[in-house]
Amino acid sequence: MTIYTINQFESKAKANTISYDLKAIAVKDSAFSALVDTVYIECGLERLITTKKGGKAYESAVERYKKCLNSVLWNLYTANGSYLRISMDFHTYSKGGHNPHSITKDITKIVKQLEDTGFIYHQKFTYDPKTKRGKRSRILAQGPLLEAFTALPEDLSEAPVPVPAIQFRTPDDKGNYKPVDYPLNDWLQGQADIIRKYNSFIRTQDITIAGEHTFSWVDAVGTVNTVSTARTGATAIFHVSEDQISYGRVHGGFHQRIPSKFRPEILINGEPTVELDYSAQVISIIAGMEGIELSDEDPYDIPLQGICKFYCRDLLKNLIVVMVNSKSKDQAFSASLSWCNSEGVFRGVNGCHNQAFFDYAVDQIFTKHRFLKSHAFQAESVFMEDSDIARKIIGTCTNSDIAILPIHDGFICKEEDEKFLHSTMQTAWSEKFPNTKIGIKKE
């Protein structure tokens, strides 16, 4: 497994710490399963099971411990020599969508046993999940475990993560979205069926990054990030407010997490891929709703004083998205500020992080596109429009056995399928917004 770097960071993964991933577990019946069985015996996990041998309860306990051990070992293996930040709090391992493999609190006993038998080095810290104060404990593979990792074959893969085809979320008092139950009508059931069929199909495809099933890179602030290409499952996420649904975008999949500069390295069944994106989709959708035909010039060609052109376009794209999806100007500013702070390329860019600059940038946008003004700060469901188009494309490609990886307003496919995808994207747009046009560009 190779560690890739971004910008000036060329340090190795060993200098970093990554977080334990509850969704990561190795495929069964592989060389890794043999390692799990060996470590289970050699570190004495059997002694932790108090149920009498021979019965179903005992077999169930063994299976549970081995699954938890698999999860810990796989996370340590994919950490590639880095420290693994792991929670010792029982609540972390509660049931829910965050824990698709049902990893139990027994993992805390397993960590202690691995430490006591010399398989890992364990740095103990105190962390309060409620106040988010302190530091999480971290572990590091050592000795015989590190040697065993080195001897493993290179073609190991992660088990697919079971994901729901559709999920509903509602905001709490702090604006954080939490999963809720919501009845499925015929239309919603149809959308869930599209994603469910896609998930079943995409699991049959061999997808890699530069030929590898596990991919790591160091980001702009020196943090190691790791993804598994087994993570292709998608979920259509709808927001619920006062019995009204909105949003609907399709989330999930490793390809949405990796930096865009690495996406050209994605292979589908060993074949090179191409990424096609709608040009200026959010602006084009609103223009389509207004029946306005955009000119051929770049709609994001809006100069902002103090910001170079290279950074300006991404900043403007974000500003327009938050403007039309926020309930108020204050909410839009807060969302934009959060985005700027999370983007390494904008750190230290003069004037990007204050209210005066935000107001100035909004005025510049309205000067360029007057039709946006009546749609700003109304929390309009523009994402419902673009997600409808995306699900239509996903359904058409799946029914035609064309493997694609959705990235909201863009899609990755094999190079040989580019013409089919391009045609499908044009048709989906024309059906949604007749008598309008939109550009489709190759990234």
C-alpha positions in Angstrom: 0.0 0.0 0.0 1.5 3.3 -1.1 1.3 6.6 0.8 0.7 9.6 -1.5 1.3 13.2 -0.6 -0.2 16.6 -1.4 1.6 19.9 -1.8 4.8 20.2 0.2 4.1 17.3 2.7 6.4 14.4 1.9 6.5 12.9 5.3 5.8 9.3 5.8 2.6 8.0 7.5 4.5 6.9 10.5 4.7 10.5 11.7 0.9 10.8 11.8 -2.2 9.4 13.6 -5.3 8.2 11.9 -8.7 7.5 13.4 -10.2 4.0 13.9 -13.0 3.4 11.3 -15.9 1.4 12.5 -16.9 0.6 8.9 -13.6 -1.0 8.1 -13.3 -4.8 8.2 -11.4 -7.3 6.1 -13.1 -9.7 3.7 -13.7 -13.2 5.2 -12.1 -16.3 3.9 -8.8 -14.6 3.1 -5.3 -14.7 4.3 -6.3 -12.0 6.8 -8.9 -14.3 8.3 -6.0 -16.8 9.0 -4.2 -14.0 10.8 -7.3 -13.2 12.8 -7.5 -16.8 13.9 -3.8 -16.9 14.9 -3.9 -13.7 16.9 -7.2 -14.8 18.6 -5.4 -17.9 19.9 -2.0 -16.4 20.7 -3.3 -13.4 22.6 -5.6 -15.5 24.6 -9.0 -14.0 23.7 -10.7 -17.3 24.3 -10.1 -16.7 28.0 -12.4 -13.7 27.9 -15.4 -15.8 27.0 -17.2 -16.9 30.1 -20.0 -18.9 28.3 -19.7 -22.7 28.5 -17.9 -24.3 25.5 -19.9 -26.3 22.9 -23.2 -24.4 22.8 -24.6 -21.9 20.4 -24.0 -19.1 22.8 -20.3 -19.9 23.0 -20.0 -20.1 19.2 -21.8 -16.7 18.9 -19.4 -15.2 21.4 -16.3 -16.5 19.5 -17.8 -15.1 16.2 -18.4 -11.7 17.9 -14.8 -11.5 19.3 -13.2 -12.5 16.0 -15.3 -9.9 14.2 -14.1 -7.2 16.6 -10.6 -8.4 16.4 -10.8 -8.4 12.6 -11.9 -4.8 12.7 -9.0 -3.7 15.0 -6.4 -5.6 13.1 -7.6 -4.4 9.7 -7.5 -0.8 10.9 -4.0 -1.3 12.2 -3.0 -2.9 8.9 -4.4 -0.1 6.7 -2.8 2.5 9.1 0.4 1.4 7.4 2.6 2.0 10.5 0.8 5.0 11.8 -0.7 5.3 15.2 -4.4 4.5 15.3 -6.6 6.8 17.4 -9.3 4.6 19.0 -12.1 5.2 21.5 -12.3 3.3 24.8 -15.8 4.7 25.4 -18.5 2.0 25.3 -21.0 4.4 23.7 -18.9 4.5 20.5 -19.9 0.9 19.8 -23.6 1.3 20.1 -25.9 0.0 17.4 -26.7 2.3 14.5 -25.8 3.4 10.9 -22.4 4.5 12.1 -21.7 0.9 13.1 -22.8 -1.2 10.1 -20.8 -4.4 11.2 -22.2 -4.2 14.7 -18.8 -4.0 16.4 -19.4 -4.3 20.1 -17.8 -2.8 23.3 -15.8 -6.0 23.6 -13.3 -4.2 21.4 -12.0 -2.4 24.6 -11.1 -5.8 26.1 -9.5 -6.9 22.9 -7.2 -3.8 22.9 -6.1 -4.5 26.4 -5.4 -8.1 25.6 -3.4 -7.2 22.5 -1.4 -4.8 24.7 -0.8 -7.3 27.5 0.5 -9.9 25.0 2.8 -7.5 23.2 1.0 -7.3 19.8 0.4 -3.5 20.1 1.8 -0.5 21.9 -1.0 1.4 23.7 -0.9 5.1 24.7 -3.7 5.8 27.2 -5.3 9.2 27.3 -8.6 10.5 28.7 -11.3 11.8 26.4 -14.8 13.1 27.2 -17.1 12.6 24.2 -19.7 15.0 25.6 -17.3 18.0 26.0 -14.9 16.8 23.4 -12.0 17.6 25.7 -8.9 15.5 26.1 -7.3 13.0 23.7 -8.4 9.6 22.5 -6.1 6.7 23.3 -4.0 5.5 20.4 -2.5 2.1 19.5 0.4 1.0 17.2 1.1 -2.5 15.8 4.5 -3.9 17.0 6.6 -7.0 17.3 5.0 -10.2 15.9 1.9 -8.4 14.6 4.0 -6.0 12.5 6.0 -8.9 11.1 2.7 -10.7 10.3 1.4 -7.6 8.4 4.6 -7.5 6.3 4.1 -11.1 5.3 0.5 -10.6 4.1 -0.2 -10.7 0.4 -0.8 -7.3 -1.3 -4.2 -8.2 -2.8 -6.2 -8.1 0.4 -9.5 -6.2 0.3 -12.0 -4.7 2.7 -15.5 -6.1 3.1 -18.2 -4.1 1.4 -20.0 -1.8 3.9 -23.8 -2.4 4.0 -25.5 0.9 3.5 -29.1 1.9 3.3 -30.4 2.9 -0.1 -32.3 5.8 1.3 -32.1 7.8 4.6 -34.0 10.6 6.1 -32.5 13.2 8.4 -33.9 16.2 10.4 -32.0 19.1 12.0 -31.8 19.3 15.8 -31.7 22.5 17.8 -28.1 23.1 16.9 -28.7 22.5 13.2 -27.0 19.1 13.1 -28.9 16.5 11.0 -29.9 13.3 12.7 -31.5 10.1 11.1 -35.3 9.8 11.5 -38.0 7.5 10.3 -40.1 8.7 7.4 -42.8 6.8 5.5 -42.0 5.8 1.9 -44.6 6.8 -0.7 -44.5 5.3 -4.2 -42.1 7.9 -5.5 -39.6 7.5 -2.6 -39.8 3.7 -2.9 -38.9 4.1 -6.6 -35.8 6.2 -5.7 -34.7 3.7 -3.1 -35.1 0.9 -5.7 -32.8 2.8 -8.1 -30.1 3.1 -5.4 -30.5 -0.4 -4.2 -30.1 -1.8 -7.7 -27.0 0.4 -8.2 -25.4 -0.8 -5.0 -25.9 -4.4 -5.9 -24.4 -3.8 -9.4 -21.5 -1.7 -8.4 -20.3 -4.3 -5.8 -19.7 -6.7 -8.7 -17.2 -4.3 -10.3 -13.4 -4.4 -9.4 -12.6 -0.8 -8.6 -9.1 0.4 -7.6 -7.0 3.5 -7.4 -3.7 3.0 -9.3 -4.4 -0.7 -9.1 -4.7 -0.7 -5.3 -7.8 -1.5 -3.2 -6.5 0.6 -0.2 -5.3 4.1 -0.9 -3.7 6.6 1.5 -2.5 10.1 1.2 -1.2 13.0 3.4 -3.4 16.1 3.2 -2.5 19.7 3.3 -2.3 19.8 7.1 -0.2 16.6 7.4 -3.0 14.2 8.3 -3.0 10.7 6.9 -6.2 9.7 5.2 -7.0 6.2 4.0 -9.9 4.9 1.9 -10.9 1.4 0.7 -12.2 1.0 -2.8 -14.7 -1.5 -1.4 -16.6 1.6 -0.2 -18.8 2.1 -3.3 -22.2 1.9 -1.6 -24.5 4.9 -2.1 -27.3 6.4 0.0 -29.9 8.9 -1.2 -30.2 11.3 1.8 -33.3 13.4 2.2 -33.8 16.2 4.7 -37.1 16.3 6.5 -38.5 19.6 7.9 -42.2 20.1 8.8 -43.1 17.0 6.8 -41.4 18.4 3.7 -38.5 16.6 2.2 -35.6 18.2 0.4 -32.0 17.7 -0.6 -31.9 14.1 -1.9 -28.3 14.0 -2.9 -26.5 10.6 -3.2 -23.7 10.2 -0.7 -21.2 7.5 0.0 -18.3 6.0 -1.9 -14.6 6.4 -1.5 -14.5 8.5 -4.7 -16.4 11.3 -3.0 -13.7 11.4 -0.2 -10.5 11.5 -2.1 -9.0 14.7 -3.5 -10.0 15.4 -7.1 -6.4 15.2 -8.2 -6.4 11.5 -7.5 -9.6 10.6 -9.2 -8.0 10.1 -12.7 -6.1 7.2 -11.1 -9.4 5.3 -10.5 -9.7 2.1 -12.6 -12.9 0.1 -13.2 -12.3 -3.5 -13.9 -8.7 -2.6 -14.7 -9.6 0.0 -17.3 -8.9 3.7 -17.3 -11.7 6.1 -16.4 -12.9 9.6 -17.3 -14.9 12.1 -15.2 -17.7 14.1 -16.8 -19.2 17.1 -14.9 -22.1 19.5 -15.6 -20.8 23.0 -16.0 -22.0 25.5 -13.4 -24.9 23.2 -12.5 -26.4 25.2 -9.6 -26.5 28.4 -11.6 -27.8 26.5 -14.6 -30.6 24.9 -12.6 -31.8 28.2 -11.3 -31.6 29.7 -14.8 -33.5 26.7 -16.0 -36.2 27.3 -13.4 -36.4 30.9 -14.6 -36.4 29.9 -18.3 -33.2 31.9 -18.8 -30.6 30.8 -21.4 -27.1 31.3 -20.0 -24.4 32.7 -22.3 -21.4 30.6 -23.3 -19.0 32.6 -21.1 -17.9 31.2 -17.7 -20.6 32.2 -15.1 -18.0 32.1 -12.4 -15.9 34.7 -14.1 -16.5 37.2 -11.3 -13.4 39.1 -10.1 -13.1 39.5 -6.3 -10.6 42.1 -5.1 -7.7 40.5 -3.2 -8.4 37.0 -4.4 -6.4 35.5 -7.2 -8.3 34.0 -10.1 -7.1 30.4 -9.2 -8.8 30.5 -5.8 -11.7 32.8 -6.8 -13.7 30.2 -8.8 -13.9 27.6 -6.1 -14.8 30.3 -3.6 -17.6 31.7 -5.8 -19.0 28.2 -6.4 -19.2 27.6 -2.7 -20.8 31.0 -2.0 -23.5 30.5 -4.6 -24.3 27.0 -3.3 -24.7 28.3 0.3 -26.6 31.4 -0.8 -29.4 29.4 -2.4 -29.5 26.7 0.2 -29.5 28.8 3.4 -32.5 30.3 5.2 -30.7 33.6 5.9 -27.7 35.6 5.1 -26.2 34.9 8.5 -26.6 31.2 8.0 -25.0 31.4 4.6 -22.1 33.4 6.0 -21.6 30.8 8.7 -21.6 27.9 6.2 -19.2 29.7 3.9 -16.9 30.5 6.8 -16.9 26.9 7.8 -16.0 25.8 4.3 -13.2 28.3 4.0 -11.7 27.2 7.3 -11.8 23.6 6.2 -10.1 24.2 2.9 -6.3 24.2 3.2 -5.8 26.3 0.1 -7.7 29.2 1.6 -5.8 29.3 4.9 -4.3 32.7 5.2 -6.0 34.2 2.1 -6.5 37.8 3.1 -10.1 38.9 3.5 -11.7 35.5 2.9 -13.0 35.1 6.4 -15.0 38.1 7.4 -18.5 39.5 7.0 -17.5 42.5 5.0 -15.9 40.4 2.4 -18.8 38.0 2.3 -21.2 40.9 1.7 -19.0 42.3 -1.0 -18.7 39.0 -2.8 -22.5 38.5 -2.7 -23.1 41.9 -4.3 -20.6 41.0 -7.0 -22.5 37.8 -7.7 -25.8 39.6 -7.9 -24.3 42.1 -10.3 -23.3 39.3 -12.6 -26.4 37.2 -12.2 -29.4 39.3 -11.2 -31.8 36.3 -11.5 -30.1 34.7 -8.5 -31.2 37.5 -6.1 -34.8 36.2 -5.8 -33.5 32.7 -5.0 -30.9 33.7 -2.4 -31.4 33.0 1.3 -34.7 31.2 0.8 -33.5 27.7 1.5 -34.8 26.6 -1.9 -34.3 23.0 -2.7 -32.0 23.3 -5.6 -30.3 20.1 -4.5 -33.6 18.3 -5.0 -33.4 19.3 -8.7 -29.8 18.2 -9.2 -30.3 15.0 -7.2 -33.3 14.1 -9.3 -31.1 14.3 -12.4 -28.3 12.3 -10.7 -30.6 9.5 -9.7 -32.0 9.4 -13.2 -28.5 9.0 -14.7 -27.6 6.4 -12.1 -30.7 4.4 -12.9 -30.2 4.6 -16.7 -26.5 3.5 -16.5 -27.2 0.7 -14.1 -30.0 -0.7 -16.3 -27.5 -0.7 -19.2 -24.8 -2.4 -17.1 -22.6 0.7 -17.3 -20.6 1.2 -14.1 -20.4 4.8 -12.9 -19.3 6.5 -9.7 -21.5 9.6 -8.8 -20.0 12.8 -7.5 -23.1 14.9 -7.2 -22.9 17.0 -10.4 -20.4 14.6 -12.1 -19.8 11.0 -12.8 -16.8 8.7 -13.3 -17.0 5.9 -16.0 -14.7 3.8 -18.1 -13.2 5.7 -21.0 -15.1 3.4 -23.4 -18.4 4.4 -21.8 -17.8 8.1 -22.1 -20.2 8.7 -25.1 -23.0 6.7 -23.4 -22.6 8.7 -20.2 -22.4 12.0 -22.0 -25.6 11.2 -23.9 -27.4 10.1 -20.7 -26.4 13.3 -18.9 -27.7 15.4 -21.8 -31.0 13.5 -21.9 -31.5 13.7 -18.2 -31.0 17.5 -18.2 -33.3 18.1 -21.2 -36.1 16.0 -19.6 -35.8 18.1 -16.5 -35.3 21.5 -18.1 -36.7 21.5 -21.7 -35.5 24.3 -24.1 -32.4 24.9 -22.0 -28.9 23.7 -22.5 -25.9 23.0 -20.2 -22.3 22.3 -20.9 -20.7 18.9 -19.9 -17.0 19.0 -19.4 -14.3 16.4 -19.0 -12.3 16.9 -15.9 
